[in-house]
Amino acid sequence: MRALVTGSVGFFGGILKDRLLSDGWEVVGVDRLVDAPQPGYAPMVVDIRDAAGFGKTVRGCKPDVIFHCAAVLAHDRKNRAGLWSTNVDGTACVAQSAIQAGVGALVFISSNCLWSTGWDRPVTENDVPAPVEIYGRSKLAGEEHLLSLSRELAVKVVRCPTIVAAGRLGLLSILFEFIHEGRRVWLVGDGGNRYQFVSADDLAQACLMLAGSPASGVFNVGSDNVPTVKEMLSGVIERAGTRARLTELPRKPAIAAMRLLSSVGLSPLGPYHYRMIASNFEFDTSRLRKATGWLPTTGNTEMLWGAYQFYVAHLDQLSRAHTGSPHRSLSGLGALRIVKWLS
């Protein structure tokens, strides 16, 4: 079997590429960044918005499946036009090239950023999205375009929450820094909310199972038995053995302050983050389970602990590294440096 992975140098695209190779697939990787070839893996430097270049790549490698992981993330607030063109126009180009080349299936990685409010129950595939940021709106537009082509292409949209694995940093690196240095870790509210993650390995398994399934449409993915945020962070802090401790902040004033700092560009946290930081969000994954037999294997606390261990073990290298993926990079604190000083 042969797969084409877009965003193959990115955080999840790289993990999926490695999983495919370990399972004996031939993989062609497409990214704007250079990658090293290896047995069974041929990286190509191509922009997915380049219809001629990307189409030529697809026709040349004749993949059985395209795994579309490439996206410009919400972190890139200054490049709104580039974000939209990559996530929407680029997705349309990927789909058109797949149709023209007769590709068997397209698996598209979408996001829980399609919503921006908490829920008192698990969110299903039938719930109407309401994104608040351009990133969420771009992922929704990409979904809608792909699903409109369902008569011409077997489309499998995978809506996932925050993807966590060893090496996942980004905004989590701020949390890890506070824990590692034994500082106060601030909860917005009492920490009683539940916010679902998914392990990168479990997501990769879901992608492979969907690729081999006749099922198509939209599928939610996520962990089981989601603990409260307070339970999860307490578990990591206890294992870390540092002097870090949880401290609660009043919910409404804290969110108001986060909103203000975000509006003037002084915080790495955007509208999605301050709206959801004290809210419940879990996906109902029963449709995926029924269609493929998929089951998650790793819970939130174990995922976060693994990512924290990686952070501690590689901190010296990470502080000097420059990587193309925001999820593999340390995040700047911005105005949160004041919070750190007070911690």
C-alpha positions as a Markdown table, in Angstrom:
| # | Residue | x | y | z |
|---|---|---|---|---|
| 1 | Met | 0.0 | 0.0 | 0.0 |
| 2 | Arg | 1.1 | 3.5 | -0.7 |
| 3 | Ala | 0.1 | 6.7 | 1.1 |
| 4 | Leu | 0.7 | 10.4 | 0.5 |
| 5 | Val | 0.9 | 12.4 | 3.7 |
| 6 | Thr | 0.6 | 16.2 | 3.5 |
| 7 | Gly | 2.3 | 18.1 | 6.3 |
| 8 | Ser | 4.7 | 15.2 | 6.8 |
| 9 | Val | 7.3 | 17.3 | 8.6 |
| 10 | Gly | 4.7 | 18.6 | 11.0 |
| 11 | Phe | 3.9 | 17.2 | 14.5 |
| 12 | Phe | 1.1 | 14.7 | 13.7 |
| 13 | Gly | 2.0 | 14.3 | 10.0 |
| 14 | Gly | 5.5 | 13.1 | 11.1 |
| 15 | Ile | 4.1 | 10.7 | 13.7 |
| 16 | Leu | 1.6 | 9.3 | 11.1 |
| 17 | Lys | 4.4 | 8.9 | 8.5 |
| 18 | Asp | 6.4 | 6.8 | 11.0 |
| 19 | Arg | 3.4 | 4.7 | 11.9 |
| 20 | Leu | 2.7 | 4.0 | 8.2 |
| 21 | Leu | 6.4 | 3.0 | 7.6 |
| 22 | Ser | 6.4 | 0.7 | 10.6 |
| 23 | Asp | 3.3 | -1.0 | 9.2 |
| 24 | Gly | 5.0 | -1.6 | 5.8 |
| 25 | Trp | 3.5 | 1.2 | 3.8 |
| 26 | Glu | 5.3 | 3.2 | 1.1 |
| 27 | Val | 5.0 | 6.8 | 2.0 |
| 28 | Val | 5.4 | 10.0 | 0.0 |
| 29 | Gly | 5.6 | 13.1 | 2.2 |
| 30 | Val | 4.5 | 16.5 | 1.0 |
| 31 | Asp | 5.5 | 19.6 | 2.9 |
| 32 | Arg | 6.9 | 23.1 | 2.4 |
| 33 | Leu | 9.9 | 22.1 | 4.6 |
| 34 | Val | 12.8 | 19.8 | 3.6 |
| 35 | Asp | 12.9 | 16.3 | 5.1 |
| 36 | Ala | 15.4 | 13.5 | 4.9 |
| 37 | Pro | 14.5 | 10.5 | 2.8 |
| 38 | Gln | 14.6 | 7.0 | 4.3 |
| 39 | Pro | 13.8 | 3.5 | 3.1 |
| 40 | Gly | 10.2 | 3.5 | 2.0 |
| 41 | Tyr | 9.8 | 7.3 | 2.4 |
| 42 | Ala | 10.2 | 9.9 | -0.3 |
| 43 | Pro | 9.8 | 13.5 | 0.9 |
| 44 | Met | 8.7 | 16.1 | -1.6 |
| 45 | Val | 8.9 | 19.9 | -1.1 |
| 46 | Val | 5.6 | 21.0 | -2.5 |
| 47 | Asp | 3.0 | 23.7 | -1.5 |
| 48 | Ile | -0.5 | 22.1 | -1.5 |
| 49 | Arg | -1.8 | 25.3 | -3.0 |
| 50 | Asp | 0.2 | 24.7 | -6.1 |
| 51 | Ala | -2.3 | 22.8 | -8.2 |
| 52 | Ala | 0.1 | 21.9 | -11.0 |
| 53 | Gly | 2.9 | 20.8 | -8.7 |
| 54 | Phe | 0.8 | 18.9 | -6.2 |
| 55 | Gly | -1.2 | 17.3 | -9.0 |
| 56 | Lys | 1.9 | 16.1 | -10.6 |
| 57 | Thr | 3.1 | 14.6 | -7.3 |
| 58 | Val | -0.1 | 12.7 | -6.8 |
| 59 | Arg | -0.2 | 11.4 | -10.4 |
| 60 | Gly | 3.4 | 10.4 | -10.1 |
| 61 | Cys | 3.2 | 8.4 | -6.9 |
| 62 | Lys | -0.3 | 7.0 | -7.4 |
| 63 | Pro | -1.2 | 6.7 | -3.7 |
| 64 | Asp | -4.0 | 4.4 | -2.4 |
| 65 | Val | -4.8 | 6.9 | 0.3 |
| 66 | Ile | -4.0 | 10.6 | 0.9 |
| 67 | Phe | -3.8 | 11.6 | 4.6 |
| 68 | His | -4.3 | 15.4 | 4.6 |
| 69 | Cys | -2.6 | 16.7 | 7.8 |
| 70 | Ala | -1.1 | 19.9 | 6.5 |
| 71 | Ala | -2.5 | 23.1 | 8.0 |
| 72 | Val | -1.4 | 26.6 | 9.1 |
| 73 | Leu | -2.3 | 26.7 | 12.8 |
| 74 | Ala | -4.1 | 29.3 | 14.9 |
| 75 | His | -0.7 | 30.4 | 16.3 |
| 76 | Asp | 0.0 | 32.2 | 13.1 |
| 77 | Arg | -2.2 | 35.2 | 13.8 |
| 78 | Lys | -0.3 | 37.6 | 11.5 |
| 79 | Asn | -0.7 | 35.5 | 8.4 |
| 80 | Arg | -4.5 | 35.3 | 8.2 |
| 81 | Ala | -4.6 | 35.3 | 4.4 |
| 82 | Gly | -1.9 | 32.5 | 4.2 |
| 83 | Leu | -3.8 | 30.5 | 6.9 |
| 84 | Trp | -7.0 | 30.7 | 4.9 |
| 85 | Ser | -5.5 | 29.9 | 1.5 |
| 86 | Thr | -3.6 | 26.9 | 2.9 |
| 87 | Asn | -6.4 | 25.4 | 4.9 |
| 88 | Val | -9.2 | 26.1 | 2.5 |
| 89 | Asp | -7.7 | 26.5 | -1.0 |
| 90 | Gly | -5.0 | 24.0 | -0.3 |
| 91 | Thr | -7.5 | 21.5 | 0.8 |
| 92 | Ala | -9.5 | 22.0 | -2.3 |
| 93 | Cys | -6.4 | 21.4 | -4.4 |
| 94 | Val | -5.6 | 18.2 | -2.5 |
| 95 | Ala | -9.1 | 16.9 | -3.2 |
| 96 | Gln | -9.1 | 17.9 | -6.8 |
| 97 | Ser | -5.8 | 16.2 | -7.4 |
| 98 | Ala | -7.0 | 13.1 | -5.6 |
| 99 | Ile | -10.1 | 12.9 | -7.8 |
| 100 | Gln | -8.2 | 13.4 | -11.0 |
| 101 | Ala | -5.7 | 10.7 | -10.0 |
| 102 | Gly | -8.3 | 8.2 | -8.9 |
| 103 | Val | -7.1 | 8.0 | -5.3 |
| 104 | Gly | -9.1 | 5.6 | -3.3 |
| 105 | Ala | -9.7 | 7.7 | -0.1 |
| 106 | Leu | -8.8 | 11.0 | 1.5 |
| 107 | Val | -8.5 | 11.1 | 5.3 |
| 108 | Phe | -8.7 | 14.8 | 6.5 |
| 109 | Ile | -7.5 | 15.9 | 10.0 |
| 110 | Ser | -10.0 | 18.4 | 11.4 |
| 111 | Ser | -10.3 | 20.0 | 14.8 |
| 112 | Asn | -12.4 | 20.6 | 17.9 |
| 113 | Cys | -11.8 | 24.3 | 17.2 |
| 114 | Leu | -15.0 | 24.1 | 15.2 |
| 115 | Trp | -16.6 | 25.0 | 18.6 |
| 116 | Ser | -15.9 | 27.7 | 21.1 |
| 117 | Thr | -18.2 | 27.1 | 24.0 |
| 118 | Gly | -18.5 | 24.3 | 26.6 |
| 119 | Trp | -21.0 | 21.5 | 26.5 |
| 120 | Asp | -22.8 | 19.6 | 29.2 |
| 121 | Arg | -22.6 | 16.4 | 27.1 |
| 122 | Pro | -20.3 | 14.8 | 24.6 |
| 123 | Val | -20.4 | 16.6 | 21.2 |
| 124 | Thr | -21.6 | 14.4 | 18.3 |
| 125 | Glu | -20.9 | 14.6 | 14.6 |
| 126 | Asn | -24.4 | 16.0 | 14.1 |
| 127 | Asp | -23.9 | 19.0 | 16.4 |
| 128 | Val | -23.7 | 22.3 | 14.4 |
| 129 | Pro | -20.2 | 23.8 | 14.5 |
| 130 | Ala | -19.7 | 27.5 | 15.6 |
| 131 | Pro | -16.0 | 28.4 | 15.3 |
| 132 | Val | -14.9 | 31.7 | 16.8 |
| 133 | Glu | -11.4 | 32.0 | 15.2 |
| 134 | Ile | -10.2 | 32.0 | 11.7 |
| 135 | Tyr | -8.5 | 28.7 | 12.2 |
| 136 | Gly | -11.7 | 26.9 | 13.2 |
| 137 | Arg | -13.6 | 28.6 | 10.4 |
| 138 | Ser | -10.9 | 27.5 | 7.9 |
| 139 | Lys | -11.1 | 23.9 | 9.0 |
| 140 | Leu | -14.9 | 24.0 | 8.8 |
| 141 | Ala | -14.7 | 25.4 | 5.3 |
| 142 | Gly | -12.3 | 22.7 | 4.3 |
| 143 | Glu | -14.6 | 20.0 | 5.7 |
| 144 | Glu | -17.6 | 21.4 | 3.9 |
| 145 | His | -15.8 | 21.5 | 0.5 |
| 146 | Leu | -14.6 | 17.9 | 0.9 |
| 147 | Leu | -18.0 | 16.6 | 1.9 |
| 148 | Ser | -19.5 | 18.3 | -1.1 |
| 149 | Leu | -17.3 | 16.0 | -3.2 |
| 150 | Ser | -18.5 | 12.7 | -1.5 |
| 151 | Arg | -19.9 | 11.4 | -4.8 |
| 152 | Glu | -16.4 | 11.6 | -6.4 |
| 153 | Leu | -14.1 | 10.8 | -3.5 |
| 154 | Ala | -14.3 | 8.7 | -0.4 |
| 155 | Val | -13.8 | 11.4 | 2.2 |
| 156 | Lys | -13.2 | 10.6 | 5.9 |
| 157 | Val | -13.1 | 13.7 | 8.1 |
| 158 | Val | -11.5 | 13.1 | 11.5 |
| 159 | Arg | -12.4 | 15.7 | 14.1 |
| 160 | Cys | -9.9 | 15.5 | 16.9 |
| 161 | Pro | -9.2 | 17.4 | 20.2 |
| 162 | Thr | -5.7 | 18.5 | 21.3 |
| 163 | Ile | -3.2 | 15.9 | 20.0 |
| 164 | Val | -0.7 | 14.9 | 22.7 |
| 165 | Ala | 2.5 | 12.8 | 22.5 |
| 166 | Ala | 6.1 | 12.9 | 23.6 |
| 167 | Gly | 7.4 | 15.9 | 21.8 |
| 168 | Arg | 4.2 | 17.9 | 21.9 |
| 169 | Leu | 5.1 | 21.3 | 23.2 |
| 170 | Gly | 3.5 | 24.6 | 21.9 |
| 171 | Leu | 1.4 | 26.1 | 24.6 |
| 172 | Leu | 1.8 | 23.0 | 26.8 |
| 173 | Ser | 5.5 | 24.1 | 27.2 |
| 174 | Ile | 4.3 | 27.0 | 29.3 |
| 175 | Leu | 2.5 | 24.6 | 31.7 |
| 176 | Phe | 5.6 | 22.3 | 31.7 |
| 177 | Glu | 7.9 | 25.2 | 32.5 |
| 178 | Phe | 5.8 | 26.2 | 35.6 |
| 179 | Ile | 5.7 | 22.6 | 36.8 |
| 180 | His | 9.4 | 21.9 | 36.2 |
| 181 | Glu | 10.4 | 25.1 | 38.0 |
| 182 | Gly | 8.2 | 24.3 | 41.0 |
| 183 | Arg | 5.9 | 27.3 | 40.5 |
| 184 | Arg | 2.2 | 27.8 | 41.1 |
| 185 | Val | 0.1 | 26.3 | 38.3 |
| 186 | Trp | -3.0 | 28.4 | 38.0 |
| 187 | Leu | -6.4 | 27.0 | 37.5 |
| 188 | Val | -9.1 | 29.2 | 35.9 |
| 189 | Gly | -12.0 | 28.4 | 38.2 |
| 190 | Asp | -11.9 | 25.3 | 40.4 |
| 191 | Gly | -10.5 | 23.0 | 37.7 |
| 192 | Gly | -13.6 | 20.8 | 37.7 |
| 193 | Asn | -14.1 | 21.0 | 34.0 |
| 194 | Arg | -13.1 | 18.1 | 31.7 |
| 195 | Tyr | -11.2 | 18.8 | 28.4 |
| 196 | Gln | -10.5 | 15.8 | 26.2 |
| 197 | Phe | -7.2 | 15.1 | 24.5 |
| 198 | Val | -6.3 | 12.3 | 22.0 |
| 199 | Ser | -2.9 | 10.5 | 21.9 |
| 200 | Ala | -1.1 | 10.8 | 18.6 |
| 201 | Asp | -0.8 | 7.0 | 18.4 |
| 202 | Asp | -4.5 | 6.5 | 19.0 |
| 203 | Leu | -5.3 | 9.2 | 16.3 |
| 204 | Ala | -2.9 | 7.4 | 13.9 |
| 205 | Gln | -4.6 | 4.1 | 14.5 |
| 206 | Ala | -8.0 | 5.8 | 13.8 |
| 207 | Cys | -6.7 | 7.2 | 10.5 |
| 208 | Leu | -5.4 | 3.8 | 9.4 |
| 209 | Met | -8.6 | 2.0 | 10.4 |
| 210 | Leu | -10.7 | 4.6 | 8.5 |
| 211 | Ala | -8.4 | 4.3 | 5.5 |
| 212 | Gly | -9.2 | 0.6 | 5.3 |
| 213 | Ser | -12.9 | 0.9 | 6.0 |
| 214 | Pro | -15.7 | 1.5 | 3.5 |
| 215 | Ala | -17.2 | 4.1 | 6.0 |
| 216 | Ser | -17.0 | 7.7 | 5.0 |
| 217 | Gly | -18.2 | 11.0 | 6.4 |
| 218 | Val | -17.3 | 12.8 | 9.7 |
| 219 | Phe | -15.9 | 10.9 | 12.7 |
| 220 | Asn | -15.0 | 12.2 | 16.1 |
| 221 | Val | -11.9 | 10.9 | 18.0 |
| 222 | Gly | -10.8 | 11.3 | 21.5 |
| 223 | Ser | -9.7 | 9.7 | 24.8 |
| 224 | Asp | -11.9 | 7.8 | 27.3 |
| 225 | Asn | -12.7 | 8.5 | 30.9 |
| 226 | Val | -11.6 | 12.2 | 30.8 |
| 227 | Pro | -10.6 | 13.4 | 34.2 |
| 228 | Thr | -11.1 | 16.9 | 35.5 |
| 229 | Val | -8.4 | 19.4 | 34.7 |
| 230 | Lys | -7.5 | 19.5 | 38.4 |
| 231 | Glu | -7.2 | 15.7 | 38.6 |
| 232 | Met | -5.1 | 15.6 | 35.5 |
| 233 | Leu | -2.7 | 18.4 | 36.5 |
| 234 | Ser | -2.5 | 17.0 | 40.1 |
| 235 | Gly | -1.4 | 13.6 | 38.7 |
| 236 | Val | 1.4 | 15.1 | 36.6 |
| 237 | Ile | 2.6 | 17.4 | 39.4 |
| 238 | Glu | 2.7 | 14.5 | 41.8 |
| 239 | Arg | 4.7 | 12.4 | 39.5 |
| 240 | Ala | 7.1 | 15.3 | 38.6 |
| 241 | Gly | 8.0 | 15.6 | 42.3 |
| 242 | Thr | 8.6 | 19.4 | 42.1 |
| 243 | Arg | 7.3 | 22.1 | 44.4 |
| 244 | Ala | 4.6 | 23.1 | 41.9 |
| 245 | Arg | 1.1 | 23.4 | 43.4 |
| 246 | Leu | -2.3 | 24.2 | 42.0 |
| 247 | Thr | -3.9 | 27.6 | 42.8 |
| 248 | Glu | -7.4 | 28.6 | 41.8 |
| 249 | Leu | -8.2 | 31.9 | 40.1 |
| 250 | Pro | -11.7 | 33.4 | 40.0 |
| 251 | Arg | -13.2 | 32.3 | 36.7 |
| 252 | Lys | -14.8 | 35.5 | 35.4 |
| 253 | Pro | -12.0 | 38.0 | 36.3 |
| 254 | Ala | -9.3 | 35.6 | 34.9 |
| 255 | Ile | -11.1 | 35.1 | 31.6 |
| 256 | Ala | -11.7 | 38.9 | 31.3 |
| 257 | Ala | -7.9 | 39.5 | 31.8 |
| 258 | Met | -7.0 | 36.8 | 29.3 |
| 259 | Arg | -9.4 | 38.4 | 26.8 |
| 260 | Leu | -7.8 | 41.8 | 27.3 |
| 261 | Leu | -4.3 | 40.5 | 26.9 |
| 262 | Ser | -5.2 | 38.6 | 23.8 |
| 263 | Ser | -6.9 | 41.6 | 22.2 |
| 264 | Val | -3.7 | 43.7 | 22.5 |
| 265 | Gly | -1.4 | 40.9 | 21.4 |
| 266 | Leu | 0.3 | 40.4 | 24.8 |
| 267 | Ser | -0.7 | 36.8 | 25.4 |
| 268 | Pro | 0.0 | 33.6 | 23.4 |
| 269 | Leu | -3.6 | 32.5 | 24.3 |
| 270 | Gly | -6.2 | 33.4 | 21.7 |
| 271 | Pro | -10.0 | 33.6 | 21.8 |
| 272 | Tyr | -10.5 | 29.9 | 21.6 |
| 273 | His | -8.2 | 29.3 | 24.6 |
| 274 | Tyr | -9.8 | 31.8 | 27.0 |
| 275 | Arg | -13.3 | 30.7 | 26.0 |
| 276 | Met | -12.5 | 27.0 | 26.6 |
| 277 | Ile | -9.9 | 27.0 | 29.4 |
| 278 | Ala | -12.5 | 26.5 | 32.1 |
| 279 | Ser | -15.2 | 24.7 | 30.0 |
| 280 | Asn | -16.1 | 21.1 | 29.4 |
| 281 | Phe | -15.4 | 19.6 | 25.9 |
| 282 | Glu | -15.5 | 16.0 | 25.0 |
| 283 | Phe | -16.3 | 14.3 | 21.7 |
| 284 | Asp | -18.7 | 11.4 | 21.4 |
| 285 | Thr | -16.6 | 8.7 | 19.6 |
| 286 | Ser | -19.3 | 6.1 | 19.2 |
| 287 | Arg | -19.6 | 6.5 | 15.4 |
| 288 | Leu | -15.9 | 5.8 | 14.8 |
| 289 | Arg | -16.0 | 2.8 | 17.2 |
| 290 | Lys | -19.0 | 1.3 | 15.4 |
| 291 | Ala | -17.6 | 1.9 | 11.9 |
| 292 | Thr | -14.1 | 0.5 | 12.6 |
| 293 | Gly | -13.8 | -1.1 | 16.0 |
| 294 | Trp | -11.4 | 1.6 | 17.1 |
| 295 | Leu | -10.7 | 2.1 | 20.8 |
| 296 | Pro | -8.5 | 4.7 | 22.6 |
| 297 | Thr | -5.6 | 3.3 | 24.6 |
| 298 | Thr | -4.2 | 6.3 | 26.5 |
| 299 | Gly | -5.9 | 8.7 | 28.9 |
| 300 | Asn | -5.3 | 12.4 | 29.4 |
| 301 | Thr | -3.1 | 12.2 | 32.4 |
| 302 | Glu | -0.8 | 9.6 | 30.9 |
| 303 | Met | -0.5 | 11.6 | 27.7 |
| 304 | Leu | 0.4 | 14.8 | 29.5 |
| 305 | Trp | 2.9 | 13.0 | 31.7 |
| 306 | Gly | 4.7 | 11.5 | 28.7 |
| 307 | Ala | 4.9 | 14.9 | 27.0 |
| 308 | Tyr | 6.2 | 16.4 | 30.3 |
| 309 | Gln | 8.9 | 13.8 | 30.6 |
| 310 | Phe | 10.0 | 14.5 | 27.0 |
| 311 | Tyr | 10.1 | 18.3 | 27.8 |
| 312 | Val | 12.4 | 17.7 | 30.9 |
| 313 | Ala | 14.6 | 15.2 | 29.1 |
| 314 | His | 15.2 | 17.5 | 26.1 |
| 315 | Leu | 15.0 | 21.0 | 27.7 |
| 316 | Asp | 18.5 | 22.0 | 26.8 |
| 317 | Gln | 18.1 | 21.0 | 23.2 |
| 318 | Leu | 14.6 | 22.5 | 22.9 |
| 319 | Ser | 15.8 | 25.9 | 24.1 |
| 320 | Arg | 18.3 | 26.0 | 21.2 |
| 321 | Ala | 16.1 | 24.3 | 18.5 |
| 322 | His | 14.3 | 26.0 | 15.7 |
| 323 | Thr | 11.6 | 23.7 | 14.2 |
| 324 | Gly | 9.0 | 24.3 | 11.5 |
| 325 | Ser | 6.1 | 22.9 | 13.7 |
| 326 | Pro | 4.6 | 25.2 | 16.4 |
| 327 | His | 3.6 | 22.0 | 18.2 |
| 328 | Arg | 7.2 | 20.9 | 18.5 |
| 329 | Ser | 8.5 | 24.3 | 19.6 |
| 330 | Leu | 8.6 | 26.1 | 23.0 |
| 331 | Ser | 5.9 | 28.8 | 23.2 |
| 332 | Gly | 6.7 | 32.4 | 24.3 |
| 333 | Leu | 5.2 | 33.6 | 27.5 |
| 334 | Gly | 4.3 | 37.1 | 26.5 |
| 335 | Ala | 2.5 | 38.9 | 29.4 |
| 336 | Leu | 2.4 | 35.5 | 31.2 |
| 337 | Arg | 5.9 | 36.3 | 32.3 |
| 338 | Ile | 4.3 | 38.5 | 35.0 |
| 339 | Val | 2.2 | 35.5 | 36.1 |
| 340 | Lys | 5.4 | 33.4 | 36.2 |
| 341 | Trp | 7.1 | 36.1 | 38.4 |
| 342 | Leu | 4.1 | 36.0 | 40.7 |
| 343 | Ser | 4.2 | 32.2 | 40.9 |
